[in-house]
Amino acid sequence: MANTTGFKQEPHKLLVIPGPIEVHDDVLYANAHYSVSHVSPDFIPVFGDCIRMVRDVLFTQGGQPFIIAGSGTLGWDQVASNLVENGEKALVLHSGYFGDSFADCLETYGAVVTQIKAPVGSAVGMDELRSALQRENFKIVTVTHVDTSTGVLSNVKAVAETVREVSPDTLVIVDGVCSVASEEIKFDEWGLDIVLTASQKGLGTPPGLSILVASPRAIKAYEQRKSPVSSYYASWKRWLPIMKAYEAGTASYFATPPVNLIHAFHESLKQITRSSTSMDERIRRHQESSRRVKDANIVVAGGLHKDIKDKYFRIGHMGITAVDSSRGDIDQIIAALKTAIPEAKGNASEQ
């Protein structure tokens, strides 16, 4: 990806954890935009454009994006507080650490949670999901698309198909924090209701934005709830008018958006959606980067899953590290690990 601003980051250690990730020079330059008001005529179209480009990333026409200051975790709070009322049932498909965390968040807001826990390193099977849906009526089903604690990629398309077949009124919630813009997601085509994510992973922006897209079905479920939304900051009652206003080209206010970060997000979204590299090609390059690392027999952040945390480490290959081969990031990762792993083994054998 060409540098169009002339700005270049200072030399630094290559960052290949599962987020935050390496960020393009032009994105960091955009983050250094001079301060402007969040209701400035200069800022309004930038925010509105971000909302529209988020739809492009997820292949949706009718989905409603929410772009809010916060971490990806705020997406869980949005789901739990806006879509699930006290005592309603939620089914969590557990493929690692983040399934437990999402379940904990849902229970905090009063949901009655059932988890289907896959063996470590595996995803929940569709037969198990089908059986659970036949036994009980669930308001939502949640699935972590990519759980970085185990490296498991769940088949979101199959999950949505199964839910639609067995329990068509159940909302399909996808935790896509580590998959959006890195793995294939066809929001409308697959019949998804929520995809939640964050700025610092495949979307290639510094941390600080919670990004969520809700289907018309999800918005309707929110509008028809019988009790008040159980969060103040995460309430769509407050945020939905904001998103609609900025997309329509007018300003509105509930809480101040992170103006500079949204400028950075805008630049990254342009690179993702409006460059010569199509979304399909972008996904293919992520898959190729994954294959290269695996073929090098490298299974780098510390382990996270409590049952196996001392037996592995994690490597993130997202965003420009995966898409821009001219950077040589994947080559550098493989070369460094081919040196480091034998050294570590030698040191261990000497102890």
N, C-alpha and C positions, 0 to 999 in steps of 0.2 A: 504494500500500500504506500503510495507516494506521499511524501511530506509536502503539504501545500502552504505551510505557514513560515517555514524557515526555522521554527523553534525546534530545539533538540534537547532531550533530557540529559542530565548529567549521567556519567557512567555509574552503574549500580549493579548489585547482584541480581541475577535473573530470577524473577519471581514466578515459581511454578507450583504454588500451593493451589488447592481447590477454591480459590477466591479469598481476597482480591487477586486479580491477575494483572499481567502486563497491560499497560494502556498506551494507545497510540499517541505520538507526539502532538498531533493536531487536537486530540481530545483534551489532553492536559492544557494545551494553549487556550482552548475554549473555556476551560475551568478558571483561567486567569482573566476572564472578561472583566472589564471595569464594572463597578457596582452600579446597578440600575434598580429602580423600583419594581416590585412585583406586579404593579398595575401600570407600568410604563407601556406606551404604544409600541415601543421597540421590543419588549419582552413578550407581550401577549401572543403574537404569531409564532414565536419560538416554542412556547408551551403548547399551543394548539397543534403545531406541526408534530411535536413529540407524541401527542395523543394519537394522531392519525398514523404515524409511522409504527407505533406499537401494534396497531391492528395489522399492518403489513407483515411484521415479524411473525405473527401468530396465524396468519391466513384467516382473518375474520373480517366480515363486513359489518355484522350487527353487534359484536361484542363491545362492551363499555369499558375502556381503560380507566384505571385510577393510578395516578402518579403522585405519591405522597412521601414527604420526608420521613425516613425511617429505614430500618433494615428489612430483609426478607421476612423476618419473624413477624413483622406487622401484618403481613398477609394472612397469617394464621388468625390473628386477632380480628381482622376484618371478616373472615369466614365465620369464626365462632360467634362474634357479636351481632352480625347482621343477618345471618342465615339460619342459625340454630337457636331455638328458644329453650328455656329451662325445661329439662325432662325429655327433650327429643333425642332420638337415637342417631348415633354416628358410627359408621364402620370404617376403621382405619386399616389399610393394607400395609403391613409392617415389613419393610425390607432392610431395616437398620435403625440407627440412632434417631433419625429425624422422624420416624414413625412414632416413637415414644414421646418425642417432644410435641408433635402436633396433637397427639392424644391428650397430653397434659394440658395444653392450651384449651382444647375443647372442653375438658372437664372443669377447668377454671371458670368457664362461662355457663356451666350447668348442664352440658350435654351428657347423655348416658352413652359411654363409649365401649364398643366391642373392638378388639384387635384380632386380626388374623396374622399370626407371626410366622413368616417363612424361615426356614433354616438359614443360618448365616451364610451369605454368599448367593442366596437364591431369592427369586421374586415369588409372590403369592400366585398360586395356580388358579386358573379360571374355574375349575371344578369346585375348589374351596369357596371361591367368591360366589358362585351360583348357589351353592348349598346354603351359605349364610343369608343370601338375599331371599331365599325361599322360606327360611325359618322366621325371619323378622322383617318388619318394615323400617327402613332407615331413611332419615331425612337426607343424609349425605353419605357418600363414600369418598374417602380420601386415598390418594396414592402418591408416593414420592417417585417422581419420574426417574431421577438419578440420585441415589443415596450415596454420598461420598464417604460415609463411614464404612461401607462394604463394597462400593464400586458397582452395585447392582443397578442395571437398567431395566425398569419395569415396562411392560408392553401396555402403554396407555390406551392405544387404539383398541386392543382386545378388552381391556377393562371397561371402556365406555360401551363397547358393543354388548358385553355381557350384562351390564347394568340396564341398558336400554331394553334388552330382551326380557329380563326377568322382573325388573322393578323400574318401569319407565318414568315414574314420578320422582325417583331418587336423583339428587344432584351429584354430578361427577366433579370432584375437586382435585386438581392436579397441583402438587407442590413441584413447581418447575424452577426452583431457585438455581439449580445447577444444570438445567437442560435448555432453557430458552435461548435461542440463537446458537445452540450447539448441537441439539438433537432435533429430529423432525417432530413438529407439532402442527397438526391441521385442525385448528380450533373448531371451525364450522363443520367441516367434513366429518370429523370424528364425533361430533355432538358433545363437546365438552361444555361445562358450565362455569368453571373457574380455572384459570391458570394464574398462579402467583409466582413472583420471582423478585429479583433484586438487581441493582445496577452493576455490581462489582464482579460478576462472573461472565457468562457468555455475552452479555450486552456491553462489555468492554468499557465501563465507566468507573470512576472511583466510587467507593461505598457511600451510601447515604440515601438511596431512593428505594422505596418499596413500590413495586409495579404489579398491578393485578388487573386481569381482564375478566369481566362478568358477562355471561350470556343473558339474553332477554328473559330466559326462564329463571335465572338466578335473581335478576332485578325484580321480577314479578313476585318471587318467593319472599324477597325482602319487603316489598310493598304490602304484602298480604299478612305479614306477621301480626300476631295478636297482642304482643307485649312490646314495650319500647326497646329500642336497640340498647344493648347492655354495655356499650362503651361510649365514651365521649369523643376521644380523638379519632377512633377508628370508624365512627358512624358515617354510613353513606348518606344519611339525612343531611349531614354537613358537607360531605365531599362531592356528592353527585352534582349539585348545582355548580360547584366550582369547575369541575371537569367540563360540563356542558357549556358554561360561559366562555372558558378559554378557547374551546374548540370553535365556538361560534364567533370568536373575535372580540369578545368583551371581557373585562376584568371582573372578578368577584373575590370576596375575601372571607376566609374562615381562619386559617393560620398561614403564616408567611412561608411560601415555598422556597427551597434553596436555589435561588436564582442562578448562581454561578454553576452549580452542579447540573441544573437543567440545560444550561448552555452546553456543558460537556456532553450530556446525554444526547442532546440534539445532534452534535457532531458525530458521535459514535453511531447513532441510528442512521444518519445519512450514509456513513460508510457501509453499514449493513444492508440497507434497503435500496440505495441508489447508486451503488458502485457497479462496475462491470462484472463482479462476482455475484452470481445469483444466490438466493437462499439455498437452493438444492446443492449447488457447488460448495457453498460454505459448510453445509452439513457433511458433505462427502469428505472435505478436507479435515474436519474434526475426526471423522471415522478413520481416515488414513493415518492421522497423527496417533490415535489410540492404537491402531494396529502396529505401527512402527515401534512404539514403546513396548508393547506386549511381545513382539517378535524379538526384541533385544533381551528377553527374559528378565524384565524389570517389572516387578509387581509393585512431590515430596513434601508431605506434611506428616506429622506424627499420627499414629493410629488413633482412631476416635471411638470405634465400637468397643464397648467395655469387655466383651468376651474374647476379643482378639487384638486388643490395642497394642500389645507388646510384640506382635508377630508380623507387623507390616508397617509400611508408611505409604503416604498418598502423594500422587503427582497430579497436578492440574495441567491439562493442555486444552485451554479454551481461548477464544478470541484471537487476537493477532498472533499469538504463539502457534496456534493451529492453522490459521488461515494464510498468514504471510510467510511462505517458505523462505523468502529471501533473508529473513532475520536469522535463520539458522538455529532457532531456539530448540527444536526437537533434536537436532544433531548435537547441540551442546549438552542437553540433558543426558542423552545416551552415552556420550563420551565421558561425561563426569561420573556417571554411575558405574560405567565399566571400569573406571579407575578406583572409585571409592569402595565398591562392594568387595573386591578382592582384598583391599587394604583392611577393611573392617573384619573380614573373615580371618585374615592373618593375625590381627591384633587379638581377636577372640581366642584363637587357638593357642596363643602364647600365654594367656592368663591362666 
